[in-house]
Amino acid sequence: MPPSSKANAAKKTQFLILASAAWAVFGGTTLADVRLPALISDHMVLQQSTEAQIWGWADPGEVVEARLGSISAKTVTLQDGRWSLRLPELQAGTSGDLLIRGKNSLLVRDVLVGEVWVCSGQSNMEWPLGKALNAEQEVLSAQFPQMRHFTVARSAHAEPQEDCSGKWEVCTPETAARFTAVGYFFGRDLHREFKFPVGLIHSSWGGTPAEVWTPRTVLEAIPEFTPLFEAWEKTRLNYPKAKAAYDKAVGDWKVQSEAARLAGTPPPPEPRPPRGGDAFGSPGCLFHGMIAPLLPYSIQGVLWYQGEANAGRASEYRQLFSTLIHSWRRAWQKEVPFLFVQLANYNARKVPPTGQPETSAWAELREAQLQTLEVPHTAMAVTIDIGEPDDIHPKNKQEVGRRLSLAAQATVYFHDVPYSGPVLSEAQPEEGKIRLSFRHAAGLKAADSGPLRGFSVAGEDRVFHWAETQLEGDHLLVSSPAVRAPVAVRYNWADNPNGNLVNSVGLPASPFRTDAWPRETPSKP
């Protein structure tokens, strides 16, 4: 055989080998070994005190068994190639290798049983430990072998996906810098308090609004969310024009960047690609790509840090956020606790010359978050005191994680610990003043030991004036000489307010308003 023929034959043989291997892995029904999703992998944490769900794919009718130590369960693969089984209730501290056996056997190594929490939202949840406050010290001390972290790779889809990309990592100084900082500090505090293993499933994407994290079919069934789909259709149809403009902008940017390099000056910011060319940005796309693949992994609860991308649409957000929570609970078939972070203070501090509080889209969004506490089994970490005026990503993630951990300890694990700052419960007019009553109010005081700030009152004319305050135990009286008969109170109603009301353990009061007057800021389309 000529040399060229031998080479071609060798190439053909190599191709057939590679093709056969790919067929066995990705779709050959005759070679369908038992397969597992990315979540069922080495170093994973299974949820304690519940039936832990294990699932995957195999030949139709194939018997599949899972065994962790002395605990086992067995099932038969359905006609669509899927199988799922539940390991009986596992106790925290159980560990070992998980054996999955069908026609072939798979060994998932170093499995722990403890508490599993999903950490989701936008960039403040995505923010890594390696960029948090005192990052170097925190990373070097992150030696917690019983804490594990799984990051779901970014993935947007028009339809729900069965699997994702990612891997479990053991918490060490070599790995922890990549962990979600909020999730890490939350998990570290829980681990220190209860000594059980903690698994953090991190699924977030910076700059994303709540609607992309909510199932599309759920949103389609609610008439109030029709504008979300109309806006997306407009974006999709405009994509060719937007892409052409983007391509031109990129060309101009390259020329300008080269000129800046030669001049020794900073380059201009790179243009952002437009949305509409794929599924990213469409309602439901991140639920489909980054939450659906996590189902039906057994979890304890959800941590949620998001809202910046919905500022300016507070009226919509109140219904949207509660819809998201209910839809996730239906998806998990469990009323999972939802612990979320209220937006921090941000932007330059303004002091209007008239003494009235500023109009604020951020204050309105915080109010929508506060109102979400009406949904059962939710809790909120107030962060109005730890933001940064010039950085939408405040670095003090330690305190955010601590406050979420306190909420979990009190509302999920039923430890008797204070976990919330004061939350308004009632406002009653009283002889030219308004008496405010609060929940979580033991030891009301000013955080800095000075006079209380941030309160304003208005009469029927709806004109607000800064208020004087008088503490009476767990109540607060507010008034103003300029308002003879006050009917409304607002507190910390600004992007970056300076109010200082806390309770005895120093947790800050949530911003609030007692009126239901129309919002002042126009809604974003």
Phi and psi in degrees as a GROMACS rama.xvg file:
@    title "Ramachandran Plot"
@    xaxis  label "Phi"
@    yaxis  label "Psi"
@TYPE xy
-58.5278  153.278  PRO-2
-54.5999  -39.4933  PRO-3
-65.15  -36.4577  SER-4
-68.724  -39.4301  SER-5
-61.705  -42.5201  LYS-6
-63.5221  -42.1287  ALA-7
-65.6936  -38.5231  ASN-8
-64.4455  -40.1366  ALA-9
-64.0001  -42.3844  ALA-10
-62.9928  -40.2604  LYS-11
-64.8176  -42.4619  LYS-12
-61.564  -44.4517  THR-13
-61.6158  -40.9647  GLN-14
-61.8087  -43.6929  PHE-15
-64.5517  -37.9193  LEU-16
-63.8177  -46.645  ILE-17
-65.4327  -39.8312  LEU-18
-64.7137  -40.2146  ALA-19
-64.407  -40.631  SER-20
-64.7588  -42.9771  ALA-21
-64.1841  -39.7899  ALA-22
-62.2623  -40.6357  TRP-23
-64.4486  -35.7058  ALA-24
-82.7311  -40.4016  VAL-25
-108.691  -0.663404  PHE-26
173.95  -2.13335  GLY-27
-75.9214  111.66  GLY-28
-66.1328  -28.3258  THR-29
-77.204  -15.7086  THR-30
-121.019  31.931  LEU-31
-82.8582  81.1227  ALA-32
-62.5365  159.415  ASP-33
-57.8167  128.88  VAL-34
-122.958  155.616  ARG-35
-124.453  150.971  LEU-36
-71.3403  165.204  PRO-37
-58.197  -34.2672  ALA-38
-64.7487  -32.7896  LEU-39
-87.109  86.2647  ILE-40
-154.061  172.751  SER-41
-50.5906  140.548  ASP-42
74.8432  11.1351  HIS-43
-71.3348  161.422  MET-44
-115.227  128.401  VAL-45
-98.7152  145.694  LEU-46
-70.562  130.479  GLN-47
-77.3005  163.514  GLN-48
55.9286  31.526  SER-49
-154.846  169.38  THR-50
-79.0067  111.603  GLU-51
-79.3048  125.207  ALA-52
-87.3896  130.431  GLN-53
-121.632  137.845  ILE-54
-150.079  170.252  TRP-55
175.012  -151.273  GLY-56
-137.201  149.405  TRP-57
-164.462  -172.695  ALA-58
-67.1097  142.923  ASP-59
-53.9139  135.029  PRO-60
79.7415  -0.00488916  GLY-61
-74.9692  135.498  GLU-62
-81.5881  127.131  VAL-63
-123.458  134.877  VAL-64
-125.034  142.948  GLU-65
-122.701  138.948  ALA-66
-140.504  127.835  ARG-67
-123.658  104.487  LEU-68
63.0786  -124.031  GLY-69
-91.332  -0.288235  SER-70
-98.5558  130.616  ILE-71
-145.97  163.404  SER-72
-153.908  156.85  ALA-73
-138.469  149.614  LYS-74
-152.375  175.605  THR-75
-121.428  133.908  VAL-76
-65.0574  136.939  THR-77
-74.6303  172.978  LEU-78
-65.529  -24.3915  GLN-79
-84.7061  5.69503  ASP-80
89.122  1.36212  GLY-81
-95.875  147.617  ARG-82
-138.428  153.926  TRP-83
-153.363  139.205  SER-84
-144.329  164.657  LEU-85
-122.323  125.532  ARG-86
-77.6203  135.21  LEU-87
-55.8562  165.201  PRO-88
-46.0669  125.096  GLU-89
-102.503  143.287  LEU-90
-100.204  142.038  GLN-91
-55.1711  138.322  ALA-92
101.642  -20.0201  GLY-93
-62.8482  137.945  THR-94
-151.783  167.545  SER-95
144.717  -162.898  GLY-96
-102.43  138.948  ASP-97
-97.1191  119.441  LEU-98
-97.6365  124.237  LEU-99
-111.86  124.667  ILE-100
-134.452  126.341  ARG-101
-132.868  -123.755  GLY-102
-68.8416  -27.8218  LYS-103
-121.644  172.174  ASN-104
-122.755  139.192  SER-105
-124.531  141.453  LEU-106
-118.683  117.162  LEU-107
-96.6635  115.153  VAL-108
-91.4801  152.697  ARG-109
58.2395  55.0842  ASP-110
-91.5818  135.724  VAL-111
-116.155  159.207  LEU-112
-119.16  125.954  VAL-113
-166.951  -132.575  GLY-114
-112.654  132.04  GLU-115
-117.601  126.131  VAL-116
-126.468  137.045  TRP-117
-90.4415  130.488  VAL-118
-113.352  115.403  CYS-119
-140.186  169.05  SER-120
137.483  -144.562  GLY-121
-114.781  -146.69  GLN-122
-63.8889  -30.2867  SER-123
-72.1228  -21.6317  ASN-124
-83.5222  -34.004  MET-125
-69.3411  -24.5435  GLU-126
-53.5448  123.604  TRP-127
-82.9362  156.852  PRO-128
-57.308  -32.6621  LEU-129
-66.7308  -7.84122  GLY-130
-119.105  9.34877  LYS-131
-82.0102  174.937  ALA-132
-58.3061  134.966  LEU-133
54.2581  43.4539  ASN-134
-58.3194  -45.4093  ALA-135
-59.7293  -46.4896  GLU-136
-65.9597  -42.3084  GLN-137
-64.0779  -42.1651  GLU-138
-66.1282  -43.1439  VAL-139
-63.3538  -27.9047  LEU-140
-95.3278  5.51561  SER-141
-83.4736  65.1402  ALA-142
-111.334  84.2978  GLN-143
-133.133  83.5918  PHE-144
-62.0536  -17.0836  PRO-145
-94.3872  7.08425  GLN-146
-103.552  133.38  MET-147
-130.112  151.883  ARG-148
-137.782  130.267  HIS-149
-123.247  118.128  PHE-150
-99.2401  121.934  THR-151
-78.6705  123.483  VAL-152
-63.9494  144.551  ALA-153
-56.5012  131.79  ARG-154
-162.282  118.858  SER-155
-112.87  133.175  ALA-156
-143.669  151.724  HIS-157
-78.1626  -20.8061  ALA-158
-130.406  153.428  GLU-159
-59.4394  138.263  PRO-160
-102.722  154.035  GLN-161
-87.6068  -23.8873  GLU-162
-145.615  166.556  ASP-163
-135.61  177.986  CYS-164
-107.351  141.862  SER-165
158.268  171.255  GLY-166
-151.194  152.856  LYS-167
-77.9476  137.108  TRP-168
-124.973  136.926  GLU-169
-76.3061  139.787  VAL-170
-74.9174  108.757  CYS-171
-139.142  166.594  THR-172
-59.4401  -21.0884  PRO-173
-80.323  -23.0164  GLU-174
-111.588  -26.4172  THR-175
-66.6448  -24.8603  ALA-176
-59.15  -24.0355  ALA-177
-88.2619  -10.5013  ARG-178
-69.2247  151.673  PHE-179
-59.0859  125.669  THR-180
-64.9041  -45.1341  ALA-181
-60.2894  -47.293  VAL-182
-62.0743  -40.3545  GLY-183
-61.2674  -49.8194  TYR-184
-67.4024  -35.4164  PHE-185
-60.8201  -52.583  PHE-186
-64.6573  -38.4326  GLY-187
-62.3838  -42.9231  ARG-188
-65.6593  -41.8695  ASP-189
-62.5404  -43.714  LEU-190
-62.5935  -42.4199  HIS-191
-66.2462  -37.5339  ARG-192
-74.5984  -44.0556  GLU-193
-108.424  -14.0811  PHE-194
71.7774  2.4833  LYS-195
-88.0494  157.796  PHE-196
-62.2748  151.81  PRO-197
-130.367  129.315  VAL-198
-112.482  128.42  GLY-199
-113.209  118.575  LEU-200
-101.695  108.744  ILE-201
-99.0293  116.947  HIS-202
-137.81  91.193  SER-203
-143.634  166.195  SER-204
-153.282  120.706  TRP-205
-60.4946  143.881  GLY-206
75.7101  14.1599  GLY-207
-101.725  139.186  THR-208
-83.6298  165.669  PRO-209
-64.5152  -28.8772  ALA-210
-65.8176  -26.5301  GLU-211
-77.0991  -13.4387  VAL-212
-98.1563  5.63768  TRP-213
-112.147  134.977  THR-214
-53.7856  135.93  PRO-215
-58.8568  -43.0903  ARG-216
-63.7134  -31.0842  THR-217
-68.4086  -46.0452  VAL-218
-64.9798  -37.9428  LEU-219
-63.2109  -26.7988  GLU-220
-83.3125  -4.09517  ALA-221
-114.982  111.462  ILE-222
-55.8368  -33.4179  PRO-223
-61.8559  -19.0464  GLU-224
-99.4085  7.16192  PHE-225
-55.9001  -39.1908  THR-226
-58.736  -26.5393  PRO-227
-63.3093  -41.2689  LEU-228
-74.4739  -35.3787  PHE-229
-64.6046  -41.0719  GLU-230
-64.907  -39.456  ALA-231
-68.026  -39.3989  TRP-232
-63.0345  -38.2974  GLU-233
-64.1592  -42.3168  LYS-234
-62.3972  -43.1677  THR-235
-64.1047  -43.6839  ARG-236
-69.4042  -27.684  LEU-237
-85.1932  -5.06133  ASN-238
-58.1631  -46.9715  TYR-239
-55.0787  -42.9122  PRO-240
-67.375  -43.5464  LYS-241
-65.1034  -36.4257  ALA-242
-67.2778  -39.457  LYS-243
-63.5625  -42.0399  ALA-244
-65.1709  -37.9485  ALA-245
-65.3246  -44.8524  TYR-246
-59.4457  -41.0926  ASP-247
-65.6532  -42.0721  LYS-248
-63.0442  -37.1275  ALA-249
-65.0596  -42.2093  VAL-250
-59.7056  -45.5139  GLY-251
-63.4072  -39.3334  ASP-252
-63.6867  -39.8011  TRP-253
-63.2251  -41.8273  LYS-254
-63.6552  -45.7071  VAL-255
-65.8872  -36.6703  GLN-256
-66.8354  -39.4739  SER-257
-66.0782  -40.5172  GLU-258
-63.7194  -39.6402  ALA-259
-65.4268  -38.5571  ALA-260
-62.6825  -44.3883  ARG-261
-66.4709  -31.3495  LEU-262
-86.3893  -7.68747  ALA-263
73.3034  27.1811  GLY-264
-113.637  161.031  THR-265
-63.6911  141.786  PRO-266
-73.8418  157.352  PRO-267
-69.7918  160.284  PRO-268
-64.4529  143.407  PRO-269
-72.3694  137.043  GLU-270
-61.1463  148.082  PRO-271
-91.7517  135.685  ARG-272
-66.9267  147.288  PRO-273
-76.496  157.923  PRO-274
-90.6407  159.893  ARG-275
118.327  -13.5871  GLY-276
-84.2584  -15.6983  GLY-277
-145.635  -163.795  ASP-278
-75.9547  -18.6343  ALA-279
-61.3978  126.434  PHE-280
103.253  -15.3167  GLY-281
-78.3764  149.112  SER-282
-53.9714  128.096  PRO-283
88.327  -6.65758  GLY-284
-63.4594  -35.2248  CYS-285
-86.288  -26.5796  LEU-286
-61.597  -44.7509  PHE-287
-63.0327  -41.4158  HIS-288
-91.5674  -23.7161  GLY-289
-128.701  -7.99779  MET-290
-114.715  -46.4428  ILE-291
-52.586  -39.3168  ALA-292
-66.6208  -15.2241  PRO-293
-83.198  -14.4331  LEU-294
-80.7501  136.438  LEU-295
-107.741  42.3205  PRO-296
-56.4061  130.6  TYR-297
-72.4259  128.557  SER-298
-131.882  164.194  ILE-299
-89.9913  -42.0187  GLN-300
-172.138  -173.705  GLY-301
-127.312  135.701  VAL-302
-104.517  133.883  LEU-303
-133.378  123.245  TRP-304
-131.186  100.552  TYR-305
-163.894  162.87  GLN-306
142.52  -26.0826  GLY-307
-56.264  -40.4055  GLU-308
-72.6581  -11.727  ALA-309
-105.825  2.21279  ASN-310
-60.2169  134.662  ALA-311
99.8492  -7.05696  GLY-312
-132.222  46.1324  ARG-313
-63.5145  -40.4009  ALA-314
-59.8771  -41.8299  SER-315
-69.3814  -37.9807  GLU-316
-64.0455  -35.4269  TYR-317
-56.9392  -46.7571  ARG-318
-74.2255  -37.1265  GLN-319
-64.4662  -44.8877  LEU-320
-65.6523  -44.6121  PHE-321
-65.4043  -34.2328  SER-322
-64.0532  -42.2829  THR-323
-58.3574  -47.6301  LEU-324
-59.7322  -49.8768  ILE-325
-62.8025  -36.9346  HIS-326
-69.5743  -37.3174  SER-327
-66.7454  -38.4617  TRP-328
-65.565  -39.5833  ARG-329
-64.7153  -38.6464  ARG-330
-64.3982  -38.9762  ALA-331
-86.2227  -7.05597  TRP-332
54.4764  43.0306  GLN-333
-162.252  140.977  LYS-334
-80.7266  70.4936  GLU-335
-65.9412  136.759  VAL-336
-60.016  140.322  PRO-337
-117.726  111.943  PHE-338
-108.875  122.952  LEU-339
-129.75  163  PHE-340
-106.771  126.524  VAL-341
-76.9836  145.555  GLN-342
-56.4559  138.852  LEU-343
-77.5349  168.777  ALA-344
-67.8116  141.559  ASN-345
-158.493  154.586  TYR-346
82.7498  167.578  ASN-347
-63.5308  141.436  ALA-348
-75.7652  132.039  ARG-349
-114.087  141.178  LYS-350
-124.487  95.0458  VAL-351
-57.3118  139.261  PRO-352
-62.4784  -26.3608  PRO-353
-80.8214  -7.34717  THR-354
85.5339  0.649193  GLY-355
-82.3985  149.816  GLN-356
-66.332  149.439  PRO-357
-73.947  157.534  GLU-358
-74.2812  141.437  THR-359
-152.284  116.145  SER-360
-65.8887  -31.4484  ALA-361
-70.7119  -39.255  TRP-362
-62.6393  -39.8315  ALA-363
-66.5487  -37.8885  GLU-364
-67.4094  -39.7159  LEU-365
-59.7678  -39.162  ARG-366
-61.8204  -42.164  GLU-367
-61.8886  -37.8828  ALA-368
-66.3362  -42.9041  GLN-369
-59.2014  -42.335  LEU-370
-66.2012  -21.6056  GLN-371
-69.1571  -14.9515  THR-372
-63.4656  -13.3028  LEU-373
-68.3447  -20.2995  GLU-374
-73.6698  128.972  VAL-375
-59.1869  151.309  PRO-376
59.4745  43.7981  HIS-377
-125.029  158.371  THR-378
-150.703  154.565  ALA-379
-129.493  132.929  MET-380
-94.9132  117.975  ALA-381
-83.2837  131.286  VAL-382
-127.978  26.9145  THR-383
-66.2508  -11.8283  ILE-384
-107.516  -1.40809  ASP-385
-126.588  17.972  ILE-386
-81.3377  -179.572  GLY-387
-131.546  126.054  GLU-388
-59.843  -30.8839  PRO-389
-108.824  14.5868  ASP-390
-144.421  116.2  ASP-391
-71.2135  -9.01791  ILE-392
-115.606  78.985  HIS-393
-60.2315  141.675  PRO-394
-80.8224  -19.9939  LYS-395
-77.5853  70.3238  ASN-396
-78.2311  -16.069  LYS-397
-58.6794  -46.8707  GLN-398
-72.4948  -33.2662  GLU-399
-61.8418  -48.4092  VAL-400
-62.5082  -38.1357  GLY-401
-64.5165  -43.3617  ARG-402
-67.9727  -36.5953  ARG-403
-66.1267  -38.4169  LEU-404
-63.6928  -41.2719  SER-405
-60.4601  -41.781  LEU-406
-62.6429  -40.3557  ALA-407
-66.7131  -44.211  ALA-408
-58.0135  -40.6444  GLN-409
-81.6909  -43.5121  ALA-410
-98.1825  -17.6717  THR-411
-109.408  -42.6536  VAL-412
-103.167  0.702081  TYR-413
58.0221  41.2479  PHE-414
-89.2812  142.968  HIS-415
-82.8031  79.1202  ASP-416
-130.218  142.924  VAL-417
-64.9029  133.821  PRO-418
-132.25  -5.00251  TYR-419
-137.659  147.776  SER-420
-76.1833  176.739  GLY-421
-58.1239  135.363  PRO-422
-125.264  124.465  VAL-423
-57.3115  132.906  LEU-424
-116.012  -27.018  SER-425
-159.807  146.428  GLU-426
-132.556  121.794  ALA-427
-126.425  125.675  GLN-428
-61.8383  145.273  PRO-429
-157.805  91.0414  GLU-430
51.3644  63.081  GLU-431
78.1157  5.97864  GLY-432
-132.626  173.933  LYS-433
-127.065  127.636  ILE-434
-92.8174  126.149  ARG-435
-106.529  132.611  LEU-436
-116.116  147.388  SER-437
-132.949  152.221  PHE-438
-86.6334  157.774  ARG-439
56.0365  44.1166  HIS-440
-105.466  3.45827  ALA-441
-58.1231  122.471  ALA-442
75.2222  43.1115  GLY-443
-55.5808  137.165  LEU-444
-165.187  172.615  LYS-445
-86.9471  136.552  ALA-446
-60.6012  -32.9673  ALA-447
-105.738  14.9718  ASP-448
66.3677  8.22979  SER-449
-96.1982  -164.142  GLY-450
-69.5865  151.389  PRO-451
-69.8891  139.248  LEU-452
-125.89  165.306  ARG-453
97.2192  -1.89702  GLY-454
-96.6154  140.67  PHE-455
-138.788  153.206  SER-456
-130.647  156.039  VAL-457
-141.459  153.15  ALA-458
-96.1762  -162.014  GLY-459
-62.7199  -19.0574  GLU-460
-76.4136  -7.62574  ASP-461
65.0018  22.5688  ARG-462
-99.2731  119.571  VAL-463
-89.5818  147.306  PHE-464
-135.575  147.147  HIS-465
-60.1786  142.488  TRP-466
-105.937  151.744  ALA-467
-89.2299  150.929  GLU-468
-128.036  151.138  THR-469
-142.885  118.247  GLN-470
-82.432  133.164  LEU-471
-132.546  85.7026  GLU-472
66.2676  -119.916  GLY-473
-96.3535  16.8593  ASP-474
-119.09  163.718  HIS-475
-137.726  129.57  LEU-476
-102.178  129.92  LEU-477
-124.72  144.911  VAL-478
-162.578  170.731  SER-479
-149.03  137.602  SER-480
-59.6708  -23.1885  PRO-481
-83.8257  -7.35911  ALA-482
-125.443  103.244  VAL-483
-67.5973  -40.7908  ARG-484
-130.842  83.5769  ALA-485
-67.7131  141.867  PRO-486
-125.373  -8.13792  VAL-487
-145.867  146.389  ALA-488
-129.254  141.133  VAL-489
-128.954  147.175  ARG-490
-133.315  129.863  TYR-491
52.6125  41.7179  ASN-492
-89.407  78.4557  TRP-493
-165.642  164.286  ALA-494
-60.3963  -47.4752  ASP-495
-133.336  75.8654  ASN-496
-79.3759  171.87  PRO-497
-121  21.4924  ASN-498
-61.6485  154.105  GLY-499
-137.092  26.1931  ASN-500
-79.5364  126.193  LEU-501
-136.677  173.24  VAL-502
-103.611  -170.161  ASN-503
-62.0929  -25.8126  SER-504
-97.7956  10.1895  VAL-505
81.6046  11.4544  GLY-506
-82.6487  132.494  LEU-507
-76.2667  150.189  PRO-508
-71.4604  145.015  ALA-509
-71.3532  139.081  SER-510
-57.0659  150.605  PRO-511
-158.854  169.524  PHE-512
-141.644  148.269  ARG-513
-95.1274  -14.4971  THR-514
-87.1739  161.516  ASP-515
-118.277  29.7875  ALA-516
-67.5702  154.313  TRP-517
-55.1478  143.853  PRO-518
-65.2254  145.193  ARG-519
-85.655  -26.867  GLU-520
-86.8252  136.067  THR-521
-67.6467  145.776  PRO-522
-75.1298  141.057  SER-523
-73.394  148.756  LYS-524
